[in-house]
Each structure stands twice: as structure tokens, then as C-alpha cells.
């Protein structure tokens, strides 16, 4: 039972790191999008568009780049 623990940890640690990073990027992207809407409402268009672009990139990287491409793919491969 003991020899399986390091192998399990070696497989779960990157999965946990990717999941955590995907969550942080997605939350940061949502915060940037919210700030973009606030700046748009106040009339500061340049900041609003900049934050909207950065937020979209962060959401894309978090949801698609890490969560779907890395985490979901690794879960599918390990479940077989």
C-alpha cells in the first residue's frame, strides 16, 4: 500500500495545481469583466475596453486552456 502513495501523489499534484490555476484565472477574468462594466458605466471607455479584453483572455485561458484542455483531459485519461 505504501509504494502506491508517491505515484498517486505525483499524479494528483499537477491536476490539483491546474485546477487551482484555472479557478484563479477564471475568477480574475470575471473580476476584470466586472470592472470593465463599471468603467463603461462611468464613461471611461479606454479602461473599459482594455479590462474587457484582458478579462476575456483570462476567462479563455482558465476555462478552455486549463480546465478543459488539461484538467478534463487528464481526468478522462485517468478514468480509463
NORLINBEL-V14520 format. One record per residue. NEAR is the number of other ideal C-beta (glycine too) atoms within 10 Angstrom. Layout:
near=NEAR
near=NEAR
//
This chain:
near=4
near=5
near=7
near=8
near=9
near=9
near=9
near=10
near=10
near=9
near=11
near=12
near=10
near=12
near=14
near=11
near=13
near=18
near=16
near=11
near=17
near=22
near=14
near=13
near=20
near=18
near=13
near=16
near=20
near=14
near=13
near=19
near=17
near=12
near=17
near=21
near=13
near=13
near=18
near=15
near=9
near=10
near=8
near=14
near=10
near=8
near=15
near=18
near=13
near=15
near=21
near=17
near=12
near=16
near=20
near=14
near=14
near=21
near=19
near=14
near=18
near=21
near=16
near=12
near=17
near=22
near=19
near=12
near=14
near=17
near=18
near=14
near=11
near=16
near=11
near=9
near=8
near=10
near=6
near=4
//
